[in-house]
């Protein structure tokens, strides 16, 4: 088996908390932004973008100091949004290799991808880096990417790149040479270590690598040995891959409460674009979406939208969510929006040449949503019969499209048409020898010509329902010659008669 040399690609994201918040707020991408965290009045800046640095903002500044700077947007750090952003970035990395290790330090986030042996599938490192950078950019993030034959060297090189969207590919055998000009600041030295190296006159990794190993270990211990190996690009590392978990969630934390449905739909639309982008990249579609709204007072409002077929149609999802929230609005101002999507596979329908045209599934979903808004959730669906002889023993279930294949279709035998009378109409019935012989239905008197029955129904013996009815099938005619075929039901306990159905 051919042995491939080790190759690692490091995707390094600076100002990760700030990039996370700005990616869902397109109006802030060209403005100086600072992310703060902590409880008032001890809030401090934990991340900021380059435009804020131009305004002399810095990490660690208090909110009072930030307020004194001109034209700076202050945002609160959201760990939930960062969690969704990390899942999105990991999905980008997993499209190139399943072996990805993620590292989060301070306001930075990096992913080291093991690309050993991927040249036969993904091409040369230059092509892979270009595709990787484009995939991250489509997720609305800026990053620097470095490729090296050593795990730690790739991180140091990516971190040393002076600007975002920069790339560096180190040829095999030249790792030590590429690390030599880098500043010691890429090593995350402690304050004591930085002062010691400054006293020694060591300012770069190349100068550090030239120090005698035994002398460094004698003064700094095994930590000094580790720093030497990092400077030389020979520090070993066993990659710990992140477990693959396709979690389709997006979260948006609001700075001010939202009251209007139109403003809420604008936020949901932004999150929905991200979900559709993620499932489309995985060649999937969205089967259902659960919207969880965080409300003032610690309450939450949750709704689930489930169309008949999985789809990635953005306008359809917005319309269905809009109709659902119109009928079931939240009862308090909204502080946060959380979307959780369940992926599915888009159903393919093979139509025959002479098959009659049927309604489009998306139009059916919108029509059903509008009907639900008028008649209620419990009055729309497909009927499912209960295992019972009780009258009207059924329930309504959501419409579902079956994916089963039917190779042979057996024609159903012709049946007598029956129309249920809802609600059942009470009538007066005349009896002769306990058999109906006349009755009045809708102000018309009928004479019974044929009566079949009674069929006694009671139950159910397997549960707690108790009921008892007698059913008669009747053929009757009126004085004008009009004929009527119907089903009469008698409740012995109530001594009441009613018409339950009509036969066509």
C-alpha angles and dihedrals in degrees: 000000000000114000115220121206115248115265128179128189116202119202106200121193119192123202090017097172090051094046090049094056095041095050091071094039105064092177091066099052093095096040132084108258133185126192117214131189137184135063121298129295091019097058115140136182112264100171140007141173128247093262089059091051088056087057088056095254116150139185112269096033115136123240090252090057092047092051089059092060117088124250101354124147112220118207131184117238114252117199091186091059090047090053091054091046092052090052090051093050093047089054088055091052095045091060087069102036137353090221105083128148119195124207125187119190122167110313094342131090125189136178121205112205122199103223096170109146096004095116093090090055106029102025130236121344091257091060093043093050091049092051092044093051091048091050092051091046090054086058088059096252133125118217145160120231129203128180121204141151091245127067098221094038091059090054093049093047094048090048092050095056105112099217140032122265090028119137135199129187115192115206117233113278096020100087095108091049093051093048096049099082095047120113120247088243090084090068098066092233122191118248092256093049092049091051092048094051089047090055089050090051093243112149106153139042090247091059091046092051091055093060117106110262098222093050092051092048091049091056103033104022123218090332087065090052089052092051090051092052090048090053091049094045093238101108109128123225134179106220114233106203121215111244113254110250120163098210111172101198132133127183132192121189114201124222091207129025118266120222105168125078092220091058090047092051090052090058093044089051091057092050091044091056089057093049093049091048091052097048092043090055088054092049091245137112136221116267099180140352127212114204115202116187119198108217135196113273095039095283127129136209119209130190131171123209114199118175123197094255132026110259143169094207103134096197091051092052092047091050094048093047091047093052092046095050091046089060095038106032121175115259097220140038114288122242101171141015123212123184122192117184129195112214123227142167120263109245117236118214121203108208123200124229093248097033111126114246114260130200118275112258093233092055090049091052093051092046092051091048091053091048090051090053089057105037101023137253095280094055099060127071143065120303119247117194120229122227092257144094091224114125113264092004099167142103136211119248131185117271112262128182113226117228094197119121120230110200093179126035116204113205112239117238118252113269135193112262114245125190116196116223108226118217096022112244120230115226140179113249129193116216132209116187088345090304124112112249102164140013141164120237122181093345093308121112117223132193115215113237099174129014122187118192158327102238107188117218126182137147160011100233092179096058141027097271113117121190138136129198140164118217126204128186108215136195109193141162135203131224090264092056096255111147126215130192113191148143120249123200126200123200105205093192093054096029089225130137126209141170111243103176146002126224120222 
